[in-house]
Amino acid sequence: MQYRRLGRSGLYVSALTLGTMTFGGKSGFEKVGSTGVSEAKRQVEMCLDAGVNLFDTADIYSGGESEEILGEAVEGRRDELLIATKARFPMGSGPNDAGLSRHHLIRECEASLRRLGTDHIDLYQVHQWDGQTPLEETLEALDTLVRDGKVRYIGASNYSGWQLMKALGESERRGYQRYVSQQIHYTLQAREAEYELLPIAVDQECSILVWSPLAGGLLSGKYRRDQETPEGRQLEGWDEPPVHDTERLYDIVDVLVEISENRGVPASQISLAWLLGRPGVASVIVGARNEDQLADNLKVADLELADDERRRLDEVSAPQLIYPHWHQLKTASDRFGPAEEPLFERHLESSN
């Protein structure tokens, strides 16, 4: 297992993280999975044996049950691992039961600590932007949680580029704890993060944790052009991520499957290996409905793509250059720095 530094911190996380959205199975999350305590313990054991040290959950997953099950599953082994959780979404019907206010964040952090059965959270992440709460209130509350010892590090999730840069700048200006990570959706099927979020990861050292790296199973190799799919969350009403161009998706899958067959490994491993080679990515969050799926995903830690394989995947999945990026490529490529590479490297290579 490879370990990578998380942002500007001194914390090292495994290249693979176990995601626990499948733990529980209620409040709509049964579409993703319904892993109970005994199976969760086995998955945690498999991950620890493979060198995984980061386990990710959220208060909203199955209404807190995911945190409870994770807490039971790691009992007696808490010192061997890192726990990440999140807050922002509604945890009740009251006017203060959602958002990133000081009231909600501190209360939900304390509730997560109780459910997890621990005295601290290693990485506490805001699960989404809140445009109604003053940003300085959110950042001050997170800073307080760190200084009180309830939280070790903080991160953001699902922010846009301007929102993340505003938060990083505000933290610097006020001397508050700074986001060390951004948990985002980023796959071969959805490379929009390369416009702003990957450059921020490189330039600001705000590492990326990737959620749903197989695009809800779309990049697992099970979904093929003109073929019926026997199972998967896309068929069970889970509508993330959206597919805007079905033909493009199948073009990507065709290349994935061809490479995977030549390698003799599942297409899912090729998808994950591509992500682990992208700039700014610290860890890829993998989950599983069962042990066999998890075992397959864990094997990617030993898989490295050849340059030609990576080039083919880059070409078939490359995002369009929207403004101002196409203009920058045309007029400013002579002065590009490291932060521009994630988006422009393919274009620069073809022009040389």
Secondary structure by P-SEA (a helix, b strand, c coil): cbbbbccccccccccbbbbcccccccccccccccccaaaaaaaaaaaaaacccccccccccccaaaaaaaaaaaccccccbbbbbbcccccccccccccccaaaaaaaaaaaaaaaccccccbbbcccccccccaaaaaaaaaaaaaaccccccccccccaaaaaaaaaaaaaaccccccccccccccccccccccaaaaaaaacbbbbbcccccccccccccccccccccccccccccccccccaaaaaaaaaaaaaaaaaacccaaaaaaaaaaacccccbbbbbcccaaaaaaaaacccccccaaaaaaaaaaccccccaaaaaaaaccccccccccccccaaaaaaac
